[in-house]
Amino acid sequence: MTERAPECCTPLGSATITDAEAASTAELFKALAHPQRVKILNLLAVNGAAMCVLDIATTLELPQPNASHHLKLLSRAGLLTRQQCGTWAYYGLNHEVLERLSAVTAVTRPAAALGA
C-alpha cells in the first residue's frame, strides 16, 4: 500500500537534473570550496571584465602564487575563461557555467509565501 502525503502538505517536486549533471555541478561547487576562490569570482563579477593575475592578486591582497593557484583551479573547473595576451593571462567569468550553477540553486517561492 502506498502512503499519501497529508492533504495539508504541498506536493513535492522532483529534481530536474540527471545524475551526471548533478555530479558535474558538484565539481563546480567543490572548486568554490575556498573563501579566496569565492572572492575571486565575486571580484570578476563586480569588475565586469577579465582581469590579469597581478590585478586580482593586488586587489585581494593575495600573494601572486596563491592567486595563480586559485585561478588555475577555477579555470580547470570551467568557472573561468583564460585568455593569453603576450606574457599576461587574463581571467574572466564563464557565464554559461555560472548560469548552470544559478539554475541549480534557483528557488521558487510558493504562492503562500508570497502573500497570495
N, C-alpha and C positions, 0 to 999 in steps of 0.2 A: 504494500500500500504506500502510495506517495503522499507525503505530508505537504500541505499547502501553507503558505505564509498567512498569518492572521490578516484579516481584511483591513486592519488599520495600517499595515505596512505598505510602503511604496514598492512596486515590483522591482526586482533587481535587474540591472542592465548586465551586459556581458562585455568582455574585453573585445576591443576592435582591432587588435594586432595579433599577428601569428607568434608562435613560439620563437621562430627565427628572428623576427623583428624585435621581440622583447629582449632576446639575448644580445643583439647588436646595439640596441638602445642602452642596455645595462652597461655595455663597454663605454658608451659616451659618458654616462654618469660616473663611472669609475675614473675616467680621465679628469673629471671635475672634482674629485675627492681630495682636493688640497686647496686651502684658502687662497694661496697665491695664484693658482690657475683660475679660480673663480674671479679674482681681482683683475687678472689679465683679460679675461673675456669681457668683464664689465668695462674696463678701460677702452677696449676696442669698440664696444657698443656705443659708449658715450662719445668717443672721438669721431666715430662715423666714417673713418678711413683707415687704410692699412698704416701700420707703424713699423719702424725698424726696431731691432732688438735694443739698441742703445737708448732710444726714446722710451721704450717700455720699461727697461731696467731703471733708468733715471727717474721716471715719473713715479714708479712704485718703490723706489729706493731699495732695489734688489741688486746684489752683485750680478754682473753681466753673465757669468757662467750659470748661475741659478736661473736667471731669466731665460737663457737659451735652452736649458734643460726642460723647463716647464713648457716653453713654446714648442719644443720638439715633441713632447708627449701630446699636447693639444693638437698638433698637426697630424701626428700619426693616427690619432683617434678620428680625424676628419672634421674636427670642430673649427679649425683654422685653415686658411689658404696661405701659401707661401710663394712669394714672387722674388726671384733673384734679380737684382739690378746692380751689375758690376760686383763689387765686393760686399754690398749690403743686401740683406734679406729683409723683406717687408712682409708682415703678417697681417691678415685681415680675417674677418668672420666668414665662415662658410654658412651662408644664410639658409641653404637647403637643409643642411643637417640640423641647424638650430630650429628651423620650423618643425622638423620631426620631433625634437625634444618638446617643443611647445605643444604640439598636438597630443603627445602622450600625457602631458600634465594638465591639459585644458580641463577646466572644471565648469560644469553646467549646473547652475543653481536650480533647484526645484522651484516650481511656481509658488509654493507655500512660503519658501524662504524669501521670495521677492515681494511678499505682501499682496500677492494676487488673490 
